[in-house]
Amino acid sequence: MDEVILLRAGEAELWDAVAYYEEREAGLGLAFVSEVRRQLAAIGEDPLRPSIRPAGYRRVNLRRFPFYLAYVIKERAIWAHAKRKPGYWKKRIP
């Protein structure tokens, strides 16, 4: 299993989304974070599973929520970002 590192800005956006979903319905934020954790674990187990997108990153869509985890494999770690909006996060990878 490879180490999955969630970028700080991506983690902040993740917790903002948790709060948003929890405000909409009690327990929905917990369901969201549980799905994110499952997908991060799946990425760590098989990071090469999703194909590389034309912009040079891999992406896993969440099943229940309109959110995705985008990541690159760099320096023996997986740098991930959780977001709804495409593309802008790539400049944040160290």
N, C-alpha and C positions, 0 to 999 in steps of 0.2 A: 504494500500500500504506500503510495506517495503522500507526502505532506501537502495538505491543501491549506493555503494561506489566504484568508479573505482580506482583501485590501481594506484599510481603515475607513476610507470614504464609502466603500461598498457595505461595510458592516453598519455604518451609521444609517445608510439608506435602508438597509434591511430592518433595523429596529424602528425606523420611522414607519415602514410598511406594517410591521407587527402592531404598532400603536394604532395605525389607521384601520386595520382589519378588526382589531379588538373593539374599537369604537363603533364599528358597524354592527358587530354581533359578538356577544361574550363567547369566548372560546375560539373564535375564528383566527385571532392572532396566534394563538398557540398552535392551531392546525397549520397555519402558514409556516411558522418557524420549524415545526416538525417535518414538513415536506422539504424545506430548504436543507435541513440537516441530513435527511435521507439522500437527497441528491448530491450534497457535498461528499458524503460517504461513498456513493456510487462513483463519483468522479475520481476519488482517491483510489478506489479499487480497479478502475479501468479507464484511465484518463484519455486513452487513445480511441475510445469507442466513438464519440461523435467525430465526424469528419471536420477538417479545417475549413472554415468559411473563407471566402475570397479575401477578406480583410486580414486574415492571418490568425484568427483565434477560433476556439471551439466554444460551443454553446449548448446548454441543456435547458430546455423549457420546463417550467413547473407544470404539472398536470392540471391542478385545480385552480391555480391563480395566474393572472396575466403578467407573469414575471419570468425572468430567466437568469441563469448563472452563466456568465461568460468567463472564459479562462484561457490562459496560455501556460505552457510548460516551459519554465526557465530556471536555470541554475538548480536543477534537481528538486524543484518545488513547483507546485501548481498555484499560480496566482489567480485568484478568482474575484469576480465582482458581481454583486447582485443588483439588478436594475431592470427597469421597464424600458428605458430609452436606449436605443442602440448607439454604439460607436464612441461616444464622447469619453468614456472611461479609459480607453486604451492608453492615453497619455499618462495615466496614473501608475502604470506598472513600473517598478523600479528597474 
